[in-house]
Amino acid sequence: MNVTKYEKQVEAIYPQTLFTGQQLVWLPECPSTNTEAQQLAVQNRATDGCCVITDKQTAGRGQRGNQWEAAPGENLTLSVVWRPTFLAATDQFLLSQAVALAVHDWLTTLLGPDPALRVKWPNDIFFGSQKLGGILIENTLSGAKIQHSIVGIGLNINQQQFGVPTATSLSRLTNRVYMLPTLAARLLESLERRYLQLRAGKISQLRTEYLRVLYRFQEEHEYESAGQRFRGQIVGVDEAGRLAVASRGHLHYFDLKQIRYL
């Protein structure tokens, strides 16, 4: 394993992987692990599977341009650099599905097969109606292919207090305190398993399993789009990653910023 920067901090992270997390970059504090990982990738200093991990992220980014906030030293905040050159640019959402399933797999080993554990489209991690974690994937394209992907993951682990009632943590759900290095190693292993499944072309299996754990799948709920409220049922996700919602006998497709859950 190639460990750089503050080696003592990551000596306990030993993922049993082929490449994911075999190069570890530990930063006690940084604005964003995605930004740091992107710089390493652009400078050709990141191997395939390089992981940047921090104790304190001061300007973390989430979906929809939101800021990701986490208490220092209590949660997992990391980014993985992959080079999925086997994926066409039009198939970016397959990587999103694989990563979301990997995090769901990993949490299932800690929480058990609880039906409350779901992936909220496109790739937020929820337990019931509360958010456990988020994923932000930033892809760099080269022609019709993906050149490299920065997979940013933020997971609430030991944090007890949140500024919003819609957030929770693993510790709050289980009344346990967790060793972050051990969890990080197991998470990296889970990520690589799903990534290898994607690389092997097992697309149909990934799509089926993603729908199986999708939040509100085939349930009737209220949503808002273009300022209008409506009732609908999530029935799937198309190949471009758009959410398919059936409402009043019609099927509608939504991109990330076009629909809001109520």
N, C-alpha and C positions, 0 to 999 in steps of 0.2 A: 504493500500500500504506500502511496506517495502522499505524505502529509505536509502541508505547507502552512506557515504562519501559526504561531501559538500551538505548537505540537502537543504540549501537555494537556491541553483542553480536549483534544479529540482522540487521545490514546485509547479511550474506552470504546470507541466506535469501530467495530470490526464486522462490517457486513460480509456475509458469505455470498458474494456475487462474482460474476465474471468481470464486470467492468463498472457497474453503477456504484459510485461511492468509493471506488478504489483510489481516486485522487480526491482528497478532502482539503478544502480551504476553510479554515476557521477564522472568523472575524468576531472579536468580542462585541463590536458595534459597527454598524454600517447603515447608510440610508436605505438601501434595498438590496437584498441578495440577488434579485433578478438583474439589477443594474451591474452589480459586481460580476456576475456570471457572464453577462453579455460582453462585458469588456474583456474578460479572459478568452471568450470564444473568438471575438473579433481579432484579438492579438495572437491567436493561435497558441495560447498557453493552456487551454483546457482540453484534456483528453475526452474521448467519448465516455459519458457517465460521470464527469467531474461534478462534485457536489460542493456548493458554497453554503455554509451554515453559520448562523450568528446567534448570539444571546440577546442582542438588542437591535431592533430595526427601527430607525427613526423616521423613515418615509416610505413605508411599505405600500405597495399598490394592490388594489383588488379589482374585481370586475366593475364595469361601468365607470371606471375612473375613480372609484372610491378609495379611501385610504384604509389600509389594514393596520389595526392597532392591537398590540399585544404587550403584556407586562414583561419587562426584561427578566430573562433567566427562568421563566416559568413555562414557556411553551416551545414548540418546534417551529422554527422559521428557516427554511432552506430552499435552495434552487438547484436543480440538476440540469446539466448540459447534455443533450443527446444530439446525435446526427442522423436523423431518420431519413436519409437520402432515398430510401426505398418507397417513401410516401409521396404521392403527387400533392401539389399545393391544394387541389380541390378536395383532398381527403384529410384535411387538418383535423376535423372533428373526431376522426378515429383515434388520434392520439389523446385527445381530451377524454374520450370515453375510457380508454385504457388506463389513464392516470387516475380518473375518478374511481374506477373499479379497484385499482390497486390500493387506494386509501381506504375504500370500503372494506376490502378483504382484510387489511391490517387492523382496522378498528373492530371487525368481527372477532378477531382472535382475542381482543381485550374485553369486549362487551358481550360476546356471544352472538348467536344469530337472532338478534332482536329486530322485529319488523319495524320498529321506530327509527332504525338507522337507515337513512336514505340519501340518495344523491339528488340534490335539487338542480334542475337544469340551469346552466349547462354542466357545472361541476362543483357546486357548493356541497358541503357535507353537513347534513342536518340530523339531529336526533329529536324526533317529534317535530315541534315547530321552532326549535332552537338551533342556532348555527354552531357547529363544532369546528368547522374549518373551511378554508377557501383555497382555490387553485387558480393560478393565473399563468397561462401558457402563451409565450411570445415566440412566434416563428419568424425566421429569416429565410426568404425564398431565393432560389437561384433558378431562374427560368420557370419551368413547370414543376420543379421539385422543391422540397424543403431542404435547405442547406443545414440549418441547425435550429434546435428548439431549446428555449429556456423554460423549464417547468418549475414555477414557483409554488411552494406549498406552505401555508400557515395553518397550524393546528393548535387549538386550545387544550393544553394538557393539565398543568397544575394551578392555573389561575382560578381564583375564587370570586373576585369582584369584577363586574363588567359595567360599562356605562350605559348599556342598553339591556332590556329584559329578554331580548331575542337571542342572546348568546349564552352558551354554556361551555363546560370543559369536561374532559375525561375524568378529572379528579372529582368534580361535583357530581357526576353521574355514578361513580363507584365508591366514593369516600376513601380513596387511596391517593398516595403521593407516588409519583413515578420517577424513575431514573431516566433522564432525557437521552443520554448516550445510547442506552440499550434500546429504547424505542426508536431512535434514529436509525440504528443498524437494521432492525427488523423492517422498518418502513422502506429503506433502500432495497432490501431483498424483495419485498412485495412489489415495488415499482418495477424492478427488473423482470420479475416473472410475467407481469402483464405486458411489458414492453416486448419481451421475447415472443409472447403469444401474438402480438400485433405483427411483429417482424416475420413470423411464420405464416402470416396470411389467414389467420383464423378469425376473419372479420365477422362472419355470421354469428359465431359464438359470443364475441364481444358485444355485438349489438343486442342480442337476445338477453344477455346477462345485465346489460345496462338498463334496459327497459324493466327488467325484473326488480331492480332496486330504485327505480326512478320515483321521486317524490310526487305524490298526487296522480300517479299514472292510473288512468281509467276511472278516476273519481270526479264527481261533479263539484266544481268550486267557482268562486267569483274571481274575475280578473279585470284589468283595466288596460285599454289600448287606445291611443290617440284621444285621451280624455273621456272615453266612453267605458262604462262598466258593463260587463256581460258575464253570463254563466256559461261555462264550457267544461269540456273533459279532455285532458291530455291523452292523446291516442298514439303518440310516437314522436320520433325525431327523424327528419329526412337526412339524406347523405351530406347535405351542406351544413348540417347541424341546427337547422331551424326547428323550432318547437311546433308540432302539429296539434292543433286544438279544434275539436268538433264543437260547434255551437249552432243550435237551431237548424239542424239538418245540413249545415255547411262545414267544410273543412278549411281552416285558416292556418297559415304558416307565419311564424314570427321570428325575427332576429332578436338578438340580446336586448337591445334598447327599445323594442317595440311593444313589450308586454310587461305588465307588473302584476305580481301575485297579491291578492287581497285576503 
